């Protein structure tokens, strides 16, 4: 079974989400019951909406639970290295434009590029793993091939997460 790295904070967020989803179950079941009591289920929008919500709720609960047993929870506040690994904050420079981007490398269940975090399983994340300051990478992204230079590799721990 493949392990999935996740930060302590990411794990806590998923635990909280799972708890909230499970607490929502009784309300959804009650909504289905009430809608069923209204009569004809073929033209009952309330029933359809409640059943759809139940399906989405159960799917998300199942997804989180199936992944939680595979998580390798890592305290990113304790990590140090001169290489880009899980938990590292890496600054890249686009070698064509000179633009710089800074990302923290996390697992797929907590990465959010809008918050400055990317998955170690993403194309850029995979290319960065094991790299040091001064190394160059070439990555195929939706807009084409991009060449980056690793400007810095630091470990900021939870303070580096936005």
Rosetta silent file (secondary structure, phi, psi, omega in degrees, C-alpha in Angstrom):
SEQUENCE: XXXXXXXXXXXXXXXXXXXXXXXXXXXXXXXXXXXXXXXXXXXXXXXXXXXXXXXXXXXXXXXXXXXXXXXXXXXXXXXXXXXXXXXXXXXXXXXXXXXXXXXXXXXXXXXXXXXXXXXXXXXXXXXXXXXXXXXXXXXXXXXXXXXXXXXXXXXXXXXXXX
SCORE:     score description
SCORE:     0.000 S_00000001
   1 L     0.000  126.119  179.552    0.000    0.000    0.000 S_00000001
   2 L   -72.885  132.597  176.893    1.467    3.357   -1.031 S_00000001
   3 L   -83.219  149.093 -179.927    1.837    5.846    1.777 S_00000001
   4 E  -118.688  117.262  179.931    0.620    9.410    1.230 S_00000001
   5 E   -72.773  142.747  177.243    2.584   12.188    2.948 S_00000001
   6 E  -152.480  144.281  177.727    0.570   14.846    4.752 S_00000001
   7 E   -75.059  160.639  177.237    1.504   17.516    7.268 S_00000001
   8 H   -56.573  -42.471 -178.501    0.175   17.387   10.810 S_00000001
   9 H   -65.632  -41.639  178.089   -1.909   20.480   10.028 S_00000001
  10 H   -63.593  -39.640  178.630   -3.325   18.952    6.836 S_00000001
  11 H   -64.135  -43.878  179.332   -4.251   15.780    8.704 S_00000001
  12 H   -62.194  -39.168  178.484   -6.019   17.779   11.420 S_00000001
  13 H   -63.009  -42.342  179.296   -7.994   19.705    8.765 S_00000001
  14 H   -68.931  -36.949  175.691   -9.166   16.463    7.165 S_00000001
  15 H   -61.115  -42.629  179.652  -10.077   14.985   10.558 S_00000001
  16 H   -64.733  -44.494  178.603  -12.158   18.080   11.280 S_00000001
  17 H   -60.452  -44.276  179.841  -13.853   17.915    7.869 S_00000001
  18 H   -61.192  -43.124  178.793  -14.642   14.220    8.371 S_00000001
  19 H   -61.862  -43.893  179.844  -16.129   14.915   11.798 S_00000001
  20 H   -65.371  -39.704  178.253  -18.307   17.726   10.405 S_00000001
  21 H   -63.560  -42.461  179.864  -19.500   15.549    7.512 S_00000001
  22 H   -66.250  -34.346  177.506  -20.469   12.743    9.885 S_00000001
  23 H   -69.749  -23.880 -179.685  -22.378   15.203   12.083 S_00000001
  24 H   -78.712  -20.822 -177.218  -24.302   16.328    8.988 S_00000001
  25 H   -50.862  -51.839 -177.436  -25.558   12.791    8.251 S_00000001
  26 H   -58.750  -37.292  179.634  -28.600   12.855   10.601 S_00000001
  27 H   -66.301  -38.287  178.933  -29.867   16.139    9.123 S_00000001
  28 H   -68.585  -41.748  177.667  -29.638   14.749    5.595 S_00000001
  29 H   -62.280  -41.079  177.947  -31.424   11.557    6.619 S_00000001
  30 H   -64.588  -40.344  179.057  -34.155   13.647    8.249 S_00000001
  31 H   -63.494  -38.608  177.351  -34.507   15.772    5.089 S_00000001
  32 H   -64.875  -44.304  179.851  -34.941   12.613    3.008 S_00000001
  33 H   -60.231  -47.085 -179.348  -37.551   11.299    5.434 S_00000001
  34 H   -64.501  -40.782  179.479  -39.517   14.557    5.364 S_00000001
  35 H   -67.436  -36.631  178.734  -39.371   14.787    1.584 S_00000001
  36 H   -63.511  -35.311 -179.006  -40.492   11.160    1.261 S_00000001
  37 L   -70.691  -14.533 -179.819  -43.540   11.946    3.401 S_00000001
  38 L   -75.431  -11.461  175.323  -44.615   14.613    0.902 S_00000001
  39 L   116.017 -134.207 -172.669  -45.772   11.928   -1.503 S_00000001
  40 L   -49.821  113.968 -176.585  -44.893   11.262   -5.144 S_00000001
  41 H   -79.320  -17.378 -178.237  -41.105   10.843   -5.299 S_00000001
  42 H   -68.774  -29.119 -178.811  -40.924   11.168   -9.096 S_00000001
  43 H  -123.331   36.982 -176.388  -41.633   14.904   -8.988 S_00000001
  44 L  -111.151   95.968 -176.950  -40.256   15.739   -5.560 S_00000001
  45 H   -63.913  -35.559  178.499  -37.387   18.200   -5.933 S_00000001
  46 H   -63.093  -40.583  178.276  -36.744   18.258   -2.179 S_00000001
  47 H   -65.873  -46.393  179.510  -36.313   14.497   -2.139 S_00000001
  48 H   -59.957  -42.895 -179.617  -34.007   14.565   -5.164 S_00000001
  49 H   -65.773  -42.335 -179.908  -31.875   17.317   -3.613 S_00000001
  50 H   -66.258  -40.577  177.738  -31.633   15.524   -0.272 S_00000001
  51 H   -65.276  -39.877  178.018  -30.673   12.214   -1.947 S_00000001
  52 H   -64.479  -42.843  178.580  -28.042   13.999   -4.044 S_00000001
  53 H   -61.861  -40.553  178.785  -26.637   15.673   -0.921 S_00000001
  54 H   -62.658  -42.262  179.208  -26.544   12.299    0.819 S_00000001
  55 H   -62.456  -44.105  179.195  -24.645   10.777   -2.105 S_00000001
  56 H   -65.918  -41.549  179.838  -22.074   13.574   -2.135 S_00000001
  57 H   -61.570  -49.532 -178.607  -21.726   13.448    1.646 S_00000001
  58 H   -66.335  -35.540  178.417  -21.185    9.678    1.731 S_00000001
  59 H   -65.110  -42.706 -179.900  -18.744    9.825   -1.200 S_00000001
  60 H   -67.526  -41.241  178.130  -16.614   12.473    0.537 S_00000001
  61 H   -60.869  -46.722 -179.689  -16.676   10.566    3.840 S_00000001
  62 H   -61.911  -42.093  179.815  -15.636    7.380    2.058 S_00000001
  63 H   -61.695  -49.018 -178.325  -12.871    9.175    0.159 S_00000001
  64 H   -63.251  -46.536 -178.198  -11.373   10.740    3.284 S_00000001
  65 H   -62.464  -38.294 -179.089  -11.601    7.527    5.316 S_00000001
  66 H   -68.032  -28.998 -179.606   -9.972    5.464    2.563 S_00000001
  67 H   -85.983  -31.374 -175.417   -7.027    7.849    2.371 S_00000001
  68 H   -59.678  -33.190 -179.748   -6.551    8.386    6.109 S_00000001
  69 L   -72.531  -14.854 -179.725   -5.305    4.835    6.613 S_00000001
  70 L  -100.348   -5.330 -175.932   -2.593    5.489    4.010 S_00000001
  71 E   -69.473  139.844  170.758   -1.389    8.821    5.393 S_00000001
  72 E  -110.879   98.063 -173.828    2.164    9.252    6.591 S_00000001
  73 E   -77.895  125.293 -174.554    1.764   12.229    8.942 S_00000001
  74 E  -123.953  130.867  176.642    4.877   14.407    8.972 S_00000001
  75 L   -84.558  101.856 -175.167    5.666   17.320   11.281 S_00000001
  76 H   -71.060  -11.018  176.237    7.091   19.828    8.805 S_00000001
  77 H   -72.672  -13.129 -176.861    8.381   21.989   11.676 S_00000001
  78 H  -103.762    0.032 -173.876   11.107   19.378   12.273 S_00000001
  79 L   -86.805  143.557  174.244   12.403   19.036    8.696 S_00000001
  80 L  -150.480  140.414  175.872   15.760   20.276    7.409 S_00000001
  81 L  -172.492  164.032  172.697   17.689   19.521    4.224 S_00000001
  82 L   -97.533    3.759 -179.209   19.586   21.198    1.426 S_00000001
  83 L  -114.719  156.216  176.791   17.352   19.386   -1.054 S_00000001
  84 L   -76.869  113.493  177.413   13.751   19.916   -2.121 S_00000001
  85 L  -136.313  177.000  175.853   11.671   17.309   -0.262 S_00000001
  86 L   -49.283  131.031  178.530    8.208   17.175    1.275 S_00000001
  87 L    92.923  -11.812 -179.251    7.768   20.284    3.447 S_00000001
  88 L   -76.331  147.014  171.827   10.425   22.370    1.673 S_00000001
  89 E  -105.043  119.691 -172.447    9.689   25.889    0.481 S_00000001
  90 E  -118.310  130.442  173.733   11.293   26.327   -2.925 S_00000001
  91 E  -102.994  128.225 -178.293   11.765   29.530   -4.891 S_00000001
  92 E  -115.857  148.308  172.998   11.997   29.047   -8.659 S_00000001
  93 E  -120.127  125.787  175.584   12.980   31.448  -11.394 S_00000001
  94 E   -67.763  120.272 -173.773   11.559   31.044  -14.883 S_00000001
  95 L   -70.931  -18.002  177.899   14.703   31.051  -17.006 S_00000001
  96 L   -87.863  -41.420 -173.599   12.925   32.707  -19.958 S_00000001
  97 L  -103.623  -20.210 -176.086   11.032   35.484  -18.170 S_00000001
  98 L    82.437   -2.719  178.742   12.947   35.917  -14.908 S_00000001
  99 L   -65.957  141.787  178.119    9.675   35.624  -12.975 S_00000001
 100 E  -112.579  144.263  177.068   10.010   34.023   -9.561 S_00000001
 101 E  -133.957  144.060  177.912    7.531   31.744   -7.811 S_00000001
 102 E  -122.544  128.709 -179.773    7.700   30.284   -4.333 S_00000001
 103 E  -132.047  148.125  168.795    5.966   27.027   -3.410 S_00000001
 104 E  -103.155  130.416 -178.058    5.866   24.760   -0.396 S_00000001
 105 E   -84.560  118.959  179.931    5.889   21.085   -1.375 S_00000001
 106 E  -131.717 -178.688  178.491    3.078   19.117    0.290 S_00000001
 107 L   -78.247  167.641 -175.614    1.020   16.002   -0.314 S_00000001
 108 L   -65.593  -22.265 -177.507   -1.834   15.819   -2.826 S_00000001
 109 L   -85.068   -4.773 -179.587   -4.552   16.114   -0.170 S_00000001
 110 L  -132.959   -2.278 -179.731   -3.445   19.516    1.053 S_00000001
 111 L   -71.800  139.680  179.062   -1.759   21.205   -1.908 S_00000001
 112 L  -153.054  100.073 -173.973   -3.405   24.403   -3.154 S_00000001
 113 H   -59.601  -24.316  178.302   -1.426   26.482   -5.648 S_00000001
 114 H   -70.139  -17.113  178.135   -3.580   29.548   -4.821 S_00000001
 115 H  -107.479    9.707  176.353   -2.099   29.352   -1.308 S_00000001
 116 L    83.077   19.210  176.878    1.461   28.774   -2.497 S_00000001
 117 E  -121.605  142.451  176.696    1.534   25.017   -1.970 S_00000001
 118 E  -131.145  155.948 -179.755    1.914   22.340   -4.630 S_00000001
 119 E   -76.031  142.542  173.593    1.740   18.578   -4.535 S_00000001
 120 L   -68.204  -10.662  178.193    4.907   16.535   -4.642 S_00000001
 121 L   -96.018   -5.685  177.934    2.979   14.466   -7.202 S_00000001
 122 L   -73.715  163.581  178.674    2.380   17.408   -9.571 S_00000001
 123 H   -56.246  -44.856  179.217    4.677   17.805  -12.598 S_00000001
 124 H   -67.755  -43.859  179.352    6.586   20.676  -10.976 S_00000001
 125 H   -59.078  -46.059  179.029    6.653   18.916   -7.597 S_00000001
 126 H   -61.857  -41.731 -178.882    8.030   15.684   -9.095 S_00000001
 127 H   -66.525  -30.138 -177.331   10.683   17.610  -11.033 S_00000001
 128 H   -79.022  -28.509 -174.236   11.761   19.467   -7.879 S_00000001
 129 L   -53.644  125.858  177.809   12.195   16.462   -5.590 S_00000001
 130 L    87.213   -6.587 -178.238   15.840   16.049   -4.659 S_00000001
 131 L   -79.541  156.353  178.866   16.972   19.301   -6.305 S_00000001
 132 L  -119.513  170.305  174.978   19.241   21.859   -4.637 S_00000001
 133 L   -55.580  132.074 -179.967   19.779   25.571   -4.962 S_00000001
 134 L    95.043  -17.406  178.102   21.239   26.297   -8.411 S_00000001
 135 L   -70.544  155.457  177.991   19.814   23.164  -10.059 S_00000001
 136 E  -115.981  145.224  175.598   17.737   23.515  -13.194 S_00000001
 137 E  -131.739  154.461  176.155   14.539   21.690  -14.077 S_00000001
 138 E  -125.718  126.412 -173.339   12.450   21.496  -17.205 S_00000001
 139 E  -129.021  134.808  173.322    8.737   20.878  -16.770 S_00000001
 140 E   -85.681  115.141  177.627    5.926   20.198  -19.222 S_00000001
 141 E  -118.975  170.623 -177.563    2.970   22.342  -18.112 S_00000001
 142 L   -51.802  -34.005 -178.559   -0.307   23.112  -19.912 S_00000001
 143 L   -85.286   -1.357  179.556    1.207   26.140  -21.647 S_00000001
 144 E   127.947 -165.358 -179.896    4.254   24.157  -22.817 S_00000001
 145 E   -83.032  133.500  178.827    7.737   23.365  -21.546 S_00000001
 146 E  -125.840  134.840  177.739    9.098   25.713  -18.881 S_00000001
 147 E  -105.499  129.539 -179.647   12.672   25.814  -17.632 S_00000001
 148 E  -123.346  152.976  167.974   13.286   26.864  -14.032 S_00000001
 149 E  -112.169  137.326  176.805   16.308   27.425  -11.858 S_00000001
 150 E   -78.350  113.050 -178.644   16.025   26.591   -8.170 S_00000001
 151 E   -81.997  -42.482  179.604   16.833   29.875   -6.412 S_00000001
 152 E  -155.895  153.708  173.613   16.459   28.609   -2.856 S_00000001
 153 E  -129.765  115.397 -179.769   15.355   25.655   -0.755 S_00000001
 154 E  -130.954  166.534  175.951   14.289   26.514    2.787 S_00000001
 155 L  -124.675  107.889 -178.226   12.243   24.957    5.547 S_00000001
 156 L  -103.972   -4.747  179.732    9.784   27.346    7.133 S_00000001
 157 H    61.274 -149.587 -178.125    7.538   24.723    8.701 S_00000001
 158 H   -67.517  -21.873  177.918    3.984   25.720    9.480 S_00000001
 159 H   -65.079  -26.603 -179.782    5.021   29.386    9.526 S_00000001
 160 H   -81.717  -10.383  179.137    5.553   29.136    5.749 S_00000001
 161 L   -83.605  136.288 -176.828    2.016   27.956    5.082 S_00000001
 162 L   -91.865    0.000    0.000   -0.409   30.668    4.097 S_00000001
